Amino acid sequence: ARRDLDILPSMLKANTITQAQYEEALATPVTPQITPVSTGCSTANSIGAGFFCDYVGRVIANNALLGTDESGAPKSLSRGGYDIFTTLDVDLQTAAHAKLDAHVPRSSNVLDLGASLVTVEPGTGRILAMAQNKEYNADPGAATPESTAVNYGTAFVDGGSTGFQVGSTYKIFTLAEWLKQGNALNDRINGNQRAWDLSTFKDSCLGSGTGTYTPKNDGGSNPGTTTVLSATASSVNNAYLGMAQRLDQCEIRKTAEAFGVARADGQPLTSYVSDVLGTNEIAPLNMAAAFAAVANEGVYCAPVAISRIVDAAGSELALPPAACAPAVSPQVAATMAYALTSVVTNGTATASNPRNGIPHFGKTGTTDSEKDTWFVGSTTNLTTAVWVGNVVGDVSLRNSSIDGTNGASLRHVVWKDYMSAADGKYGGEAFPAPDRSLLQGVQVRIPSVTGQSIDSARAAIEAAGFGFEDGGTVASDQRAGTVARTNPSGSASRGAVVTVYTSDGSGVQQPQPTRGPIVPVPTANPLAVLPPG
């Protein structure tokens, strides 16, 4: 309706305005102010939910959730008429957006800085928050260092990212396989740095490798023989390789897959020895869902972003059922949670600990050259993955200052600040107690091999079900080249590594010459009478 031809005459006729007011209104020029209608996922940028919105659209298209048209192609959302109800918790999303904005700038002159935060709900897989340090902008021509259309939190098919190396967060899958095979947290492993013979690592899928692998422990530490529990809290790389050496690399990979883990680029997970330390490139959403399975008594639930879809006629569309399946037993999951709690309370993630009385577990991850940093952690009710790193490039975050904060510390600052707020809404309970047998292990007598050759000792120790490790030579009173002692001795958990030390012979007592019986020696007697001749 036109103002001059329709609206004002109607008002005059209805006596809602006078003739004078009518004439004044006609004489008053009107300057139109047209506000473009906001469309697309950019409308959700006020709470940083543009990337989640984009993810929902891709999930609908990739899975044909709206059905297919006559040609069999997925129906498009652009047809309109649908009400999409998502799993996003606006309170958590707002907090995630605010905490990332507060601690991680959208761009940096030090590196191509990226950050992602994803929260899922254990037991349902519901995605409750998904944010990153960029503004969502689907226009390729408008890309800036502060904006992008690439969702760092998801796989390539769902957001355009090829993922990031996850570092030591991947160790939880070696831990899971270790416990599945009946080993224990208090089993002892040599954590010292050394060159690993790749041919000694079993891989029933690809076969053993060749050559050597010489990874470092963080800071170049050599902790000696340590428990698996301590190695988890301190994230000792070489201890975890010692664990992997006694497992099947293929089975470690299969365990990771049971936790829903996949490479973000769509390629199969690899099972190289280095993968134990997290060289596969995986999306934060994937890692959050995997850790949520630990909190959910070992049951993995695939991430879910959509709770309902209603069409224009008011009919609710059928959605795929929840996809939940056991990854490990409840006993293994409880023992994993126990070990991972130590990471937060007295290990590498103490800086992430909210210290609010709610139990948390988690695992840090730092890749070579500190180009990617992670912390993935959980309560019984929420699991959150935080990645901070290089979008492109390999600048060390540990050697970088980002607005006055060490780059490698940002993951902790963000996770702690965000989870402190999230815990206030969702709370959390105590995790189940660890399985006693998986904590202490079955105690088995260690064969006494002192004084034996190193080859005989190895045969006896391995026949008893223990791992063998040569500890080198020590001062001892045993013959040189024979066994001086073992560590541990007496008994140990089944499958524990027994370190055997060889004598250098320095303490052997040399035999002293002994004197025989003293025989009297006759002496000449000048008074003796010679017998007659």
C-alpha positions in Angstrom: 0.0 0.0 0.0 1.2 3.5 -0.9 1.3 6.1 1.9 0.0 9.0 -0.3 -2.7 7.1 -2.2 -3.9 4.5 0.3 -2.8 5.0 3.9 -3.3 8.7 4.5 -6.7 8.9 2.7 -7.9 6.0 4.8 -6.8 7.7 8.0 -8.6 10.9 6.9 -11.7 9.1 6.1 -11.7 7.4 9.4 -11.2 10.7 11.2 -8.0 9.5 12.8 -6.2 12.6 11.4 -7.5 16.1 10.5 -7.5 17.7 7.1 -4.6 19.9 8.1 -2.6 16.9 9.3 -3.4 15.1 6.1 -2.1 18.0 4.0 1.0 18.4 6.1 1.8 14.7 5.8 1.4 14.8 2.0 3.8 17.7 1.9 6.4 16.0 4.1 9.1 14.2 2.0 9.8 10.6 2.9 13.3 9.1 2.6 13.1 5.3 2.5 15.5 3.4 4.8 15.8 -0.1 3.5 17.4 -2.6 5.7 18.6 -5.7 3.9 17.1 -8.9 5.1 19.7 -10.9 7.0 19.9 -14.5 5.7 22.2 -17.4 5.9 24.4 -18.6 8.8 26.0 -15.2 9.3 22.9 -14.3 11.2 24.1 -16.6 14.0 27.5 -14.8 14.4 26.3 -12.8 17.4 26.9 -15.8 19.5 29.5 -17.3 17.2 27.2 -20.0 16.0 27.7 -19.4 12.3 29.9 -22.5 12.0 27.4 -24.7 13.8 24.7 -23.4 11.5 26.8 -24.3 8.5 27.5 -27.7 10.0 23.8 -28.4 10.4 23.1 -27.5 6.8 25.9 -29.9 5.6 24.6 -32.7 7.8 21.1 -32.3 6.3 22.5 -32.3 2.8 25.0 -35.0 3.2 22.5 -37.3 4.8 19.4 -36.3 2.7 17.5 -35.7 5.9 14.8 -33.7 4.0 14.3 -36.6 1.6 15.1 -36.6 -2.1 13.5 -35.1 -5.2 12.4 -36.8 -8.4 15.9 -37.2 -9.6 17.1 -38.8 -6.3 19.1 -35.7 -5.2 18.7 -34.5 -1.6 16.1 -31.8 -1.2 17.6 -28.4 -0.5 16.9 -26.2 2.5 16.6 -23.3 0.1 13.0 -24.4 -0.6 12.1 -23.2 2.8 9.2 -24.2 5.0 11.2 -26.3 7.5 11.7 -25.7 11.2 15.0 -27.2 12.3 15.5 -27.8 16.0 19.1 -28.3 17.0 21.0 -29.6 20.0 22.9 -26.3 20.6 22.7 -25.0 24.2 22.6 -21.2 23.8 24.1 -20.6 27.2 27.1 -22.8 26.5 27.5 -21.5 23.0 27.4 -17.9 24.2 30.0 -18.8 26.9 32.2 -20.6 24.3 32.1 -17.6 22.0 32.9 -15.2 24.8 35.8 -17.2 26.2 37.5 -17.6 22.8 37.0 -13.9 22.1 38.5 -13.0 25.4 41.6 -15.2 25.1 42.4 -15.9 21.5 42.5 -13.1 19.0 41.0 -13.6 15.6 44.3 -13.0 13.9 47.9 -12.6 15.0 51.1 -11.1 13.5 53.0 -14.0 15.0 51.3 -17.0 13.2 48.2 -18.0 11.3 46.4 -18.5 14.6 43.3 -20.8 14.8 41.3 -22.1 17.7 38.3 -24.4 18.1 36.1 -25.4 21.0 33.5 -28.2 20.8 31.3 -29.6 23.6 29.3 -32.8 23.4 27.1 -34.5 25.9 28.3 -38.0 27.1 25.6 -40.6 26.6 23.8 -38.8 23.8 26.4 -37.3 21.5 24.4 -34.0 21.4 26.6 -31.1 20.3 26.0 -28.4 22.8 28.6 -25.8 21.7 30.8 -25.2 18.6 32.9 -22.1 18.4 36.2 -20.8 17.0 38.3 -17.7 16.9 37.1 -16.5 13.5 33.9 -15.0 12.3 31.9 -17.1 9.9 31.7 -15.7 6.4 30.6 -17.9 3.5 31.7 -15.3 0.9 35.1 -16.4 -0.5 35.6 -12.9 -1.9 35.3 -11.4 1.5 37.8 -13.6 3.3 40.0 -11.8 5.8 42.4 -13.0 8.5 39.6 -12.6 11.0 37.0 -14.6 9.1 36.6 -17.8 7.2 34.0 -20.3 6.0 36.2 -23.3 7.1 34.9 -25.0 10.3 38.0 -26.0 12.3 35.9 -28.2 14.5 34.7 -30.7 12.0 35.9 -33.0 9.2 36.4 -31.9 5.6 33.0 -33.2 4.4 31.2 -31.3 7.2 33.1 -28.0 7.2 36.1 -27.9 4.9 38.9 -28.6 7.4 41.4 -31.5 7.0 41.9 -31.6 10.8 45.0 -31.2 12.9 47.6 -33.6 14.5 46.2 -34.4 17.9 49.5 -35.2 19.7 49.3 -37.0 23.0 45.5 -36.9 23.2 45.7 -40.0 21.0 47.5 -41.9 23.8 44.1 -42.8 25.3 43.6 -45.4 22.6 46.9 -47.1 23.5 45.8 -46.9 27.1 42.5 -48.5 26.2 44.1 -51.3 24.3 46.7 -51.8 27.1 43.8 -52.3 29.6 41.8 -54.4 27.2 44.6 -56.9 27.1 44.6 -57.3 30.8 47.6 -55.0 31.7 47.4 -52.7 34.6 48.0 -49.0 35.5 50.7 -50.0 38.0 52.7 -52.0 35.5 56.1 -50.5 35.1 57.6 -49.3 31.8 61.0 -47.9 31.0 60.3 -44.3 29.9 63.8 -43.3 28.9 64.5 -41.9 25.5 66.1 -44.3 23.1 66.1 -45.5 19.5 63.3 -48.0 18.9 63.7 -50.9 16.5 60.5 -50.7 14.4 60.7 -54.3 13.5 59.9 -55.2 17.1 56.4 -53.6 16.9 53.7 -56.0 15.8 51.2 -54.8 13.3 48.8 -57.6 12.2 47.3 -55.4 9.5 50.3 -53.9 7.7 53.3 -55.9 9.0 56.2 -54.6 11.1 58.2 -51.7 9.9 61.9 -51.3 9.4 64.5 -48.8 10.7 64.5 -47.0 13.9 62.4 -44.3 15.6 63.9 -41.9 18.2 61.2 -39.7 19.7 61.9 -37.3 22.5 60.1 -37.0 25.8 58.9 -33.5 26.6 61.9 -31.5 27.9 64.2 -34.4 27.1 63.5 -36.1 30.4 64.6 -39.7 31.2 62.3 -40.8 34.0 63.6 -44.4 34.1 61.2 -47.2 35.0 57.8 -45.7 35.7 54.2 -46.9 36.1 51.7 -46.5 33.3 49.7 -44.3 35.7 52.6 -41.9 36.2 53.5 -42.1 32.5 49.9 -41.0 31.6 49.9 -38.1 34.1 53.2 -36.9 32.8 52.6 -37.9 29.2 55.9 -39.7 28.8 56.3 -40.5 25.1 58.8 -43.3 25.4 56.8 -45.1 28.1 53.8 -45.2 25.8 56.0 -46.6 23.0 57.1 -49.3 25.4 53.4 -50.1 26.0 52.7 -50.1 22.2 55.7 -52.4 21.7 53.8 -55.1 23.7 50.6 -54.5 21.8 49.4 -54.9 18.2 49.5 -51.5 16.4 46.5 -52.6 14.2 44.5 -53.3 17.3 45.3 -49.9 18.7 44.0 -48.4 15.5 40.8 -50.5 15.7 40.3 -49.4 19.3 40.5 -45.8 18.2 38.0 -46.5 15.4 35.6 -48.0 18.0 35.8 -44.7 19.8 34.5 -43.1 16.6 37.9 -41.6 15.6 38.6 -41.0 11.9 40.9 -38.8 9.9 39.4 -35.5 9.0 40.4 -35.8 5.4 38.3 -39.0 5.0 41.3 -41.3 4.6 41.6 -44.3 6.9 43.5 -44.0 10.2 47.1 -45.1 9.9 48.8 -47.4 12.4 52.4 -46.4 12.2 54.4 -46.6 15.4 54.5 -42.8 15.4 50.7 -42.7 15.5 50.9 -43.7 19.1 52.0 -40.2 19.8 49.2 -38.6 17.7 50.3 -37.9 14.1 46.9 -38.6 12.6 45.0 -35.4 11.7 41.6 -35.4 13.4 38.8 -32.9 14.0 38.0 -31.5 17.5 34.4 -32.8 17.3 35.8 -36.3 16.7 38.1 -36.1 19.7 35.4 -34.7 22.0 33.0 -37.6 21.1 35.8 -40.1 21.7 36.6 -38.8 25.2 32.8 -38.6 25.9 32.7 -42.4 25.5 35.2 -42.7 28.4 32.8 -40.6 30.6 29.9 -42.8 29.3 31.2 -46.1 30.8 32.9 -47.0 27.5 29.9 -46.4 25.2 30.6 -44.2 22.2 27.7 -42.1 20.8 28.1 -40.5 17.4 27.7 -36.6 17.4 24.2 -35.3 16.9 23.3 -31.8 15.9 19.6 -32.0 15.1 16.9 -33.0 17.4 13.8 -32.4 15.2 12.8 -31.3 11.7 9.2 -30.2 11.0 8.0 -29.5 7.5 5.6 -26.8 6.3 2.6 -29.1 6.9 3.6 -29.5 10.5 4.7 -33.1 10.0 7.9 -34.3 11.8 10.5 -35.9 9.6 12.1 -39.1 10.6 15.7 -38.8 11.7 18.3 -41.5 12.0 18.3 -43.2 15.4 21.0 -42.5 17.9 24.2 -44.4 17.0 25.7 -45.6 20.2 27.9 -48.7 20.7 30.4 -50.0 23.3 34.0 -49.0 22.5 35.4 -50.7 25.7 34.0 -52.3 28.8 32.7 -50.2 31.7 35.7 -51.6 33.7 38.2 -50.4 31.2 36.5 -47.0 30.8 36.4 -46.5 34.6 40.1 -47.3 34.9 40.9 -45.0 31.9 39.0 -42.2 33.7 41.0 -42.8 36.8 44.3 -42.5 35.0 43.1 -39.4 33.0 42.0 -37.7 36.2 45.6 -37.7 37.4 46.5 -35.7 34.3 44.2 -32.9 35.6 45.0 -33.2 39.3 48.8 -33.6 39.2 49.9 -34.0 35.6 50.3 -32.0 32.4 46.8 -30.4 32.6 46.8 -28.9 36.1 46.5 -25.4 34.4 43.2 -26.6 33.0 41.7 -27.6 36.3 38.8 -25.4 37.3 39.2 -26.6 41.0 35.5 -26.2 41.6 34.9 -29.4 43.4 33.6 -31.2 40.2 35.7 -34.2 39.1 37.4 -33.7 35.7 39.6 -36.0 33.5 41.4 -35.2 30.3 44.6 -35.4 28.2 46.9 -32.8 26.8 48.3 -33.0 23.3 51.3 -31.1 21.8 52.7 -31.9 18.4 56.2 -31.6 17.0 57.5 -28.0 17.2 54.4 -27.2 19.2 52.5 -26.2 16.1 49.2 -27.7 17.5 48.2 -27.7 21.1 45.2 -29.5 22.6 43.3 -30.2 25.8 40.3 -32.6 25.7 38.6 -33.1 29.0 35.4 -34.2 30.6 33.0 -34.3 33.5 30.4 -37.0 33.7 28.0 -34.6 32.0 30.1 -32.6 29.5 33.1 -33.2 27.3 35.0 -30.4 25.7 37.8 -30.4 23.2 40.0 -27.2 22.7 42.5 -26.9 19.9 44.8 -23.9 19.5 47.4 -23.9 16.7 48.5 -23.0 13.2 45.8 -23.0 10.6 48.7 -23.1 8.1 52.4 -23.2 9.0 54.4 -24.6 11.8 55.3 -21.7 14.2 55.9 -22.9 17.7 53.2 -21.9 20.1 55.5 -22.6 23.1 57.9 -20.0 21.7 55.2 -17.4 20.9 53.5 -14.8 22.9 49.9 -14.1 22.0 48.7 -10.8 23.5 51.0 -11.4 26.5 50.1 -15.1 27.0 52.3 -18.0 26.0 50.7 -19.6 23.0 51.0 -23.1 24.4 49.0 -22.0 27.5 46.0 -20.7 25.6 44.3 -24.1 25.4 44.4 -24.3 29.2 43.2 -20.8 29.7 40.2 -21.2 27.4 39.2 -24.7 28.6 39.4 -23.7 32.3 37.5 -20.5 31.9 34.8 -22.0 29.7 34.3 -25.2 31.7 34.1 -23.2 34.9 31.0 -21.5 33.4 29.6 -24.8 31.9 30.0 -26.7 35.1 27.9 -24.1 36.8 25.0 -25.2 34.7 25.6 -28.9 34.2 27.6 -29.9 37.3 29.1 -33.4 37.4 29.4 -36.5 39.6 32.2 -38.7 40.7 33.5 -41.1 38.1 33.1 -44.9 38.7 36.0 -46.5 40.7 38.7 -48.2 38.7 38.7 -51.9 38.3 41.0 -53.3 41.0 42.7 -55.9 38.7 43.3 -53.3 36.1 44.8 -51.0 38.7 47.1 -53.4 40.5 47.3 -56.2 38.0 47.7 -59.9 38.7 50.9 -60.5 40.7 53.2 -63.2 39.3 56.5 -64.4 40.7 59.5 -63.2 38.8 62.0 -66.0 38.1 65.3 -65.7 40.0 68.0 -65.3 37.3 70.9 -63.9 39.2 74.1 -65.4 38.0 72.6 -66.6 34.7 73.7 -65.5 31.2 71.6 -62.7 29.7 70.1 -65.0 27.1 69.0 -67.5 29.7 67.6 -64.8 31.8 65.6 -63.4 28.9 64.2 -66.8 28.1 63.1 -67.4 31.7 61.5 -64.0 32.1 59.6 -64.1 28.8 58.5 -67.6 29.5 56.9 -66.4 32.8 54.9 -63.8 30.9 57.0 -60.7 31.5 58.5 -58.2 29.2 62.3 -58.2 29.1 64.5 -55.2 29.0 68.3 -55.0 29.1 69.3 -52.4 31.7 73.0 -52.5 30.9 75.9 -53.2 33.2 76.3 -52.4 36.9 78.9 -53.0 39.5 78.3 -56.4 41.1 80.0 -59.4 42.8 78.6 -61.7 40.1 80.8 -62.9 37.3 81.2 -60.4 34.5 78.6 -60.9 31.8 76.1 -62.7 34.1 72.9 -61.3 35.6 73.6 -59.1 38.7 69.9 -58.3 39.6 66.5 -57.5 38.2 64.1 -54.6 38.7 61.5 -55.4 40.0 62.4 -58.6 41.8 60.1 -61.0 43.7 56.8 -60.5 42.0 55.1 -58.0 39.6 51.9 -57.6 37.6 51.5 -60.0 34.8 53.1 -58.6 31.7 55.2 -56.1 33.5 58.6 -55.2 32.1 61.5 -56.7 34.1 64.7 -54.8 33.6 67.8 -57.1 33.8 71.2 -55.7 34.8 74.4 -57.5 33.9 77.4 -57.6 36.2 80.7 -55.9 35.2 82.5 -58.2 37.5 84.0 -55.4 39.5 82.9 -56.8 42.9 84.1 -60.3 42.4 86.6 -61.3 45.1 89.8 -62.6 43.6 91.2 -65.8 45.3 94.2 -65.2 47.6 97.2 -67.7 47.4 97.2 -70.1 50.4 100.2 -71.5 52.3 100.6 -75.3 52.6 101.7 -77.1 55.9 105.0 -76.1 57.2 107.6 -78.9 57.0 110.6 -78.7 59.4 113.9 -78.5 57.6 116.6 -80.4 59.4 119.7 -78.5 60.3 123.3 -79.7 60.6 124.5 -80.8 64.1 128.2 -80.3 64.6 128.2 -82.8 67.4 126.7 -85.7 65.4 128.9 -88.8 65.2 129.4 -90.1 61.7 128.6 -93.7 61.3 131.6 -95.9 60.7 132.8 -96.0 57.1 
